[in-house]
Amino acid sequence: MEVRSKEETTSIQLGIEEEVEVKENEFLSDEESMTLDKPDDDEDEDEDEDTSEDERESEAEIQRLEEQLSINAFDYNCHVDLIKLLGQEGKLHRLRKARLKMSELFPLTEDMWLDWLKDEIRLAEDDADRERVYELFEKAVKDYICPDLWLEYAQYSIGGMGAPGGIEKVRTFFERGLTAAGLHMLKGAALWEAYREFELAIMSTLQPVPGGVSTPQQQDLLNAQIERIHSLFRRQLSVPLLDMEATYAEYTEWADEGVPQMVSQNYKKTLKQMESIKPYEETLLLAEAPKLTEYQLYIDYELKAGDPARIQIIFERALVENCLVPDLWEKFTTYLDRHLKMKELILSSHERAVRNCPWTMSLWKNYLLALERHTMDHSTIADTFEKALNAGFIQATDYVEIWQTYLDYLRRRVDFSKECSKELEELRATFTRSFEYLKDIEDRFSGSGDLSCTLMQIWARVEAFHCKNMHKARELWDSIMTKGNAKYANMWLEYYNLERSYGDSFHCRKALHRAVQCTSDYPEHVCEVLLTFERVEGSLEDWDTAVQKTEGKLSRVTEQRARAAEKEAKQVQHEEGKAEDRRRVKADKNTLKNSQKSKHTAKRKNINEGSEFPPKRHRGGGDTEGGDTEAGHFGHEEPRHKHPGKPGTGNRNQHGQPEASQEKWDDGCCVFISNLAFTLQDPEEQLRTVFQTCGTVKEVRPIFSNQGTFRGYCYVQFQDTLAVTEALKLDRKEIDGRPMFVSPSIDKKKNQDQVKVFKYNTSLEKHKIFISGLAYTCTQGQLEELSKPHGTIKAIRLVTNRSGKPKGLAYVEFANEAEASQAVLKMDGTVFQDYTISVAISNPPGRNTEAPSGKPARNMPPQQPFGARGRGRTQLSLVPRSLLRQAASGSKAANGTAPGPPAVTQIKPMSNADFAQMLRKK
């Protein structure tokens, strides 16, 4: 070890003081650093009150988080929130306590460690505080392999190099950092460069001043320092790192005698190695976190290459981003156990694994085995086992397996050559404790756990084989059978094999006789084993007894199986009968439905042509925006008879039609009611009650089918036309949950020019918006709240179908066009009640015109007009194209429709004189 004077050490420290100060200032100067400064005395009282109020709220939140952690100490997010809040409030003592508590339970992230270290470095004043910071750094670098943490550790240690042995201590930290993270391809180069800069700074202090003469001792120190820097360059160039070319160029420039040939050869070899792993690094750079698949491929490549150091570093890099993946930890620790013999590295990796994934039993099991494999003391293994029991496994079988692992360890500690030892007593006590513990686990996990009593079987074998204590083994097997295992043949055969190996014939025979009596799953096999045993070792009397017992058992089993088969057959037959009944009922329903349908679709005849009822009239109506009926003017359809025996107004014939003596029908005093429920009870009385408020009701005539069922519409005759006006105001009034449509009664035969009237506009409305995609549960009030911020709302209309159910469409009318346009811009494409709505200026589609037959022409292709040739073979138009013109499009596409191609209209046919006149003009 080199010995330097205090003056030399001081000069070396001063030589790199500037760089260290810059680094530490960058590390410590942070706008998030905590301050304990009190507010100035001249602050306003209002600001003081606001500050005190914020402090009270923060303190209440801190207390809430602390109480929550006292209930559940493993709430990771609660720990993070508490630390963040304490840091903002500057409560240093409580912050340090919260960080310590979290670090005991969980590994901290790199950022959390850096924040903690920054605060502690800022508060360190003396050597004791500096040692505490060193201890904190040691804890930080154990959680994960982070090059940035090692770099900060080494740079912080430079500040203490003035102490005795300080330079060697700094070098030790750098060497440890290179061992841990120097192979990190992306971040490892920073460690190498910092170490090299440190040594170059030391070398600069050893060089003599210009014109001066150095002593032999100083020259030896300088030569040793130069060799150390050469060594750092050679070591770095032998590791595949990012930007190796720049390092090689720097070495070439620094070395006075040039780069040695051996170093150049190793550098070229390392470059080739870097080229082989470069695709994996590029894949990692392009992938999104946590990059588990990409890391798996990289790990498989390194495992094939077989370099333990590189395998370790790629595992560590993967675990930083996938610290909660148990399979990755298990793969890493298994590799370390099988290929490396480094005790500290292996045990620390196992410890980190269980801290990151404490719920994984296999990690705790491997940790216990690793502790035993590396001959750790018994107290450490016992403490680790107790921590495993408190880790909170997710399956009852996990507790069974961890107990089995620990019991195996205790059994291997016992020296069975001694009749009684402390280790043997501890083993027996632990077996007893495990049974009590697993009993609670079975209650917690609803009966699942060690159902086959595996631990008890192991104990019985230990007592029989090692302790020669068959009495205790038989007691244990009696307990096993009383726990519901006596019905299983394999359990009895296991007990029989134990007696066969370590017991006697008497107890073997006894066990087999009990097995024949109790077994229910495979009795034939147990009977065969008993008979085989008696053939080999039994007397004639024993044979007869065995045959008698086995025959009786097998006969009982045969009878039980026959009864079970018969019961199962009856159950199957019963289920088949029920299925057949269901099919028959369904077939009957279908037959009845088809017969009713055929009757309904049969052509109805006009029974009473001389009736004074209105003749058969067209019953039409406007459509809503979706094609459903809207209230408009309606015509009549010939009424059908009412239920026989029900009172009605006027005399009726046998078909339910009014007699000829009935008064004449007056359309002006009549309204047509539709969209009523077919199940409406006594429609005549209900409608008479509803329309009595409008005026004097002369007659209500509901329409029934030939089968006597109500058809959902009727006619109401009033005394005068004033009552009709009032009745029309009841349009859309709900009757039995359905909106009632009320419209004037029109005789189409007498009013051929009368067309359906739609009460809503069908042209472009710039002051109104059309909304689609609404939830069916959306109400008018909710839609008003949505639209109110965009302007003054004049009206809102929700579009419904015939039954009154909303269709997810609506129209909202604003006060002017500007407000409507603004609403379209703000509302279109927004999410309302979990649905994305579409908003546009209102432009309803045009109404359907009637076909010549009087029926609405829906989805019918347009008829092709005939030319001058009439209905000829070909319908090709012989009119020149110049005489055809396109009809100008009227306006933009209607809501819910796509703009179609422009229509082509044909000019009126022209005579020969017309053609001649046209040519003369040209």
Secondary structure, DSSP 8 states (H G I E B T S, - for coil): -----HHHHHHHHHHHHHHHHHHHHHHH--TT--------TTS-HHHHHHHHHHHHHHHHHHHHHHHHHHH-TT-HHHHHHHHHHHHHHT-HHHHHHHHHHHHHHS---HHHHHHHHHHHHHH--SHHHHHHHHHHHHHHHHHS--HHHHHHHHHHHHTTTTSTTHHHHHHHHHHHHHHHHTT-TTTHHHHHHHHHHHHHHHHHHHS--TT----HHHHHHHHHHHHHHHHHHHHHHTS--TTHHHHHHHHHHH-TT---HHHHHHHHHHHHHHHHHHHHHHHHHHS-TT-HHHHHHHHHHHHHHT-HHHHHHHHHHHHHH-TT-HHHHHHHHHHHHHH---HHHHHHHHHHHHHH-TT-HHHHHHHHHHHHHTT--HHHHHHHHHHHHTS--SSHHHHHHHHHHHHHHHHHH--TTSSS-HHHHHHHHHHHHHHHHHHHHHHHTTT-S-TT-HHHHHHHHHHHHTS--HHHHHHHHHHHIIIIITT-HHHHHHHHHHHHHHS-HHHHHHHHHHHHHH--S-HHHHHHHHHHHHHHH--HHHHHHHHHHHHHHHHHHHHHHHHHHHHHHHHHHHHHHHHHHHHHHHHHHHHHHHHHHHHHHS----S-TT-SS--------EE-TTS-EES--EE--------TT---SS-B-TTS-B-TTS----GGGEEEEE---TT-SSHHHHHHHHHTTTS-EEEEEEEE-TTS-EEEEEEEEESSHHHHHHHHTTTTEEETTEEEEEEEEE-TTT-TT-----SS--S-EEEEEEEES--TT--HHHHHHHHGGGS-EEEEEEEE-TTS-EEEEEEEEESSHHHHHHHHHHHTT-EETTEE-EEEEE-------B-TTSSB--S-------BTTBS-S-----S-GGG-EE----SS--TT-------EE------HHHHHHHHHH-
